[in-house]
Amino acid sequence: MDGDPCPAESCCAGPSACIFAKALLAQHARCELARRQAMGERDLVVCDSAVARMNCSTLAALMRERSTFALRLPRNGAPIEHAKALRLQCGGLTGLQHALQASQPEVHAMVRQAQERWGSLLDAPWGDIVPAIVAWQPRRTRRLPSS
């Protein structure tokens, strides 16, 4: 296992948690509604818009549902490892950005644009988004040479 199990939809910050906090904390995307909040030694990302959280939650659930087979995710909605949750969020947002031909990975703006363009997130071009989820890889960390 590559980390603690964590649900793909949130990161344990309570009811105002940003759904795409992992992608935002990894600096893979931005969101005009996201606000960082320090909690002890952790940085949390919160969203004060219940409507935006619901829309993002729908998008995240669809990303998970549509890529369950490709990523070999548990089918019962069980928590998934951090690395797979990061892949879902970052890869999914990359795929959505490409499908929308958006210049910036701005979560709230892309969700609004997707709803306007396709009428529903269900009708997004998942055949283009899922391969981006599968293909997404985290940045390689450079190791410092030992002395």
Contacts in CASP RR format, 6 or more apart in sequence:
PFRMAT RR
TARGET T0000
AUTHOR 0000-0000-0000
METHOD contacts of the structure
MODEL  1
MDGDPCPAESCCAGPSACIFAKALLAQHARCELARRQAMGERDLVVCDSA
VARMNCSTLAALMRERSTFALRLPRNGAPIEHAKALRLQCGGLTGLQHAL
QASQPEVHAMVRQAQERWGSLLDAPWGDIVPAIVAWQPRRTRRLPSS
1 81 0 8 1.000
2 81 0 8 1.000
2 82 0 8 1.000
2 83 0 8 1.000
3 81 0 8 1.000
3 82 0 8 1.000
3 83 0 8 1.000
4 81 0 8 1.000
4 82 0 8 1.000
5 78 0 8 1.000
5 79 0 8 1.000
5 80 0 8 1.000
5 81 0 8 1.000
5 82 0 8 1.000
6 12 0 8 1.000
6 79 0 8 1.000
6 80 0 8 1.000
6 81 0 8 1.000
6 82 0 8 1.000
6 85 0 8 1.000
7 79 0 8 1.000
7 80 0 8 1.000
7 85 0 8 1.000
8 60 0 8 1.000
8 63 0 8 1.000
8 64 0 8 1.000
8 80 0 8 1.000
8 84 0 8 1.000
8 85 0 8 1.000
8 88 0 8 1.000
8 89 0 8 1.000
9 19 0 8 1.000
9 57 0 8 1.000
9 60 0 8 1.000
9 61 0 8 1.000
9 64 0 8 1.000
10 17 0 8 1.000
10 18 0 8 1.000
10 19 0 8 1.000
10 21 0 8 1.000
11 17 0 8 1.000
11 18 0 8 1.000
11 21 0 8 1.000
11 22 0 8 1.000
11 44 0 8 1.000
11 45 0 8 1.000
13 21 0 8 1.000
13 37 0 8 1.000
13 39 0 8 1.000
13 44 0 8 1.000
13 45 0 8 1.000
13 46 0 8 1.000
16 46 0 8 1.000
16 47 0 8 1.000
16 48 0 8 1.000
16 53 0 8 1.000
17 44 0 8 1.000
17 45 0 8 1.000
17 46 0 8 1.000
17 47 0 8 1.000
18 24 0 8 1.000
18 31 0 8 1.000
18 34 0 8 1.000
18 45 0 8 1.000
18 46 0 8 1.000
18 47 0 8 1.000
18 53 0 8 1.000
18 56 0 8 1.000
19 47 0 8 1.000
19 53 0 8 1.000
19 56 0 8 1.000
19 57 0 8 1.000
19 59 0 8 1.000
19 60 0 8 1.000
20 29 0 8 1.000
20 31 0 8 1.000
20 56 0 8 1.000
20 60 0 8 1.000
20 89 0 8 1.000
20 93 0 8 1.000
20 107 0 8 1.000
21 34 0 8 1.000
21 44 0 8 1.000
21 45 0 8 1.000
22 82 0 8 1.000
22 85 0 8 1.000
22 86 0 8 1.000
22 89 0 8 1.000
22 90 0 8 1.000
23 29 0 8 1.000
23 86 0 8 1.000
23 89 0 8 1.000
23 90 0 8 1.000
23 93 0 8 1.000
23 105 0 8 1.000
23 107 0 8 1.000
24 30 0 8 1.000
24 31 0 8 1.000
24 34 0 8 1.000
24 45 0 8 1.000
24 107 0 8 1.000
25 43 0 8 1.000
25 45 0 8 1.000
26 86 0 8 1.000
26 90 0 8 1.000
26 138 0 8 1.000
28 89 0 8 1.000
28 90 0 8 1.000
28 93 0 8 1.000
28 94 0 8 1.000
28 105 0 8 1.000
29 89 0 8 1.000
29 90 0 8 1.000
29 93 0 8 1.000
29 105 0 8 1.000
29 106 0 8 1.000
29 107 0 8 1.000
30 104 0 8 1.000
30 105 0 8 1.000
30 106 0 8 1.000
30 107 0 8 1.000
31 47 0 8 1.000
31 106 0 8 1.000
31 107 0 8 1.000
31 108 0 8 1.000
32 106 0 8 1.000
32 108 0 8 1.000
32 109 0 8 1.000
33 47 0 8 1.000
33 48 0 8 1.000
33 49 0 8 1.000
33 52 0 8 1.000
33 108 0 8 1.000
34 45 0 8 1.000
34 46 0 8 1.000
34 47 0 8 1.000
34 107 0 8 1.000
35 45 0 8 1.000
35 46 0 8 1.000
35 47 0 8 1.000
35 48 0 8 1.000
36 43 0 8 1.000
36 44 0 8 1.000
36 45 0 8 1.000
36 46 0 8 1.000
37 43 0 8 1.000
37 44 0 8 1.000
37 45 0 8 1.000
37 46 0 8 1.000
38 44 0 8 1.000
47 53 0 8 1.000
47 56 0 8 1.000
52 108 0 8 1.000
52 111 0 8 1.000
55 111 0 8 1.000
55 115 0 8 1.000
55 121 0 8 1.000
56 107 0 8 1.000
56 108 0 8 1.000
56 111 0 8 1.000
58 121 0 8 1.000
59 96 0 8 1.000
59 111 0 8 1.000
59 114 0 8 1.000
59 121 0 8 1.000
60 88 0 8 1.000
60 89 0 8 1.000
62 121 0 8 1.000
62 122 0 8 1.000
62 124 0 8 1.000
62 126 0 8 1.000
63 88 0 8 1.000
63 89 0 8 1.000
63 92 0 8 1.000
63 129 0 8 1.000
63 133 0 8 1.000
64 73 0 8 1.000
64 77 0 8 1.000
64 88 0 8 1.000
66 126 0 8 1.000
66 129 0 8 1.000
66 130 0 8 1.000
67 73 0 8 1.000
67 88 0 8 1.000
67 130 0 8 1.000
67 133 0 8 1.000
67 134 0 8 1.000
68 75 0 8 1.000
70 130 0 8 1.000
70 133 0 8 1.000
70 134 0 8 1.000
71 84 0 8 1.000
71 87 0 8 1.000
71 88 0 8 1.000
71 133 0 8 1.000
71 134 0 8 1.000
73 80 0 8 1.000
73 84 0 8 1.000
74 80 0 8 1.000
80 88 0 8 1.000
83 138 0 8 1.000
86 138 0 8 1.000
87 133 0 8 1.000
87 136 0 8 1.000
87 138 0 8 1.000
88 133 0 8 1.000
90 136 0 8 1.000
90 138 0 8 1.000
91 132 0 8 1.000
91 133 0 8 1.000
91 135 0 8 1.000
91 136 0 8 1.000
92 129 0 8 1.000
92 132 0 8 1.000
92 133 0 8 1.000
92 136 0 8 1.000
93 105 0 8 1.000
93 107 0 8 1.000
93 110 0 8 1.000
94 105 0 8 1.000
94 132 0 8 1.000
94 136 0 8 1.000
95 128 0 8 1.000
95 129 0 8 1.000
95 132 0 8 1.000
95 133 0 8 1.000
96 102 0 8 1.000
96 110 0 8 1.000
96 114 0 8 1.000
96 124 0 8 1.000
96 129 0 8 1.000
97 104 0 8 1.000
97 105 0 8 1.000
97 110 0 8 1.000
98 128 0 8 1.000
98 132 0 8 1.000
99 114 0 8 1.000
99 124 0 8 1.000
99 125 0 8 1.000
99 128 0 8 1.000
99 129 0 8 1.000
100 110 0 8 1.000
100 113 0 8 1.000
100 114 0 8 1.000
100 117 0 8 1.000
102 109 0 8 1.000
102 110 0 8 1.000
102 113 0 8 1.000
111 121 0 8 1.000
114 121 0 8 1.000
114 124 0 8 1.000
115 121 0 8 1.000
118 124 0 8 1.000
118 125 0 8 1.000
END
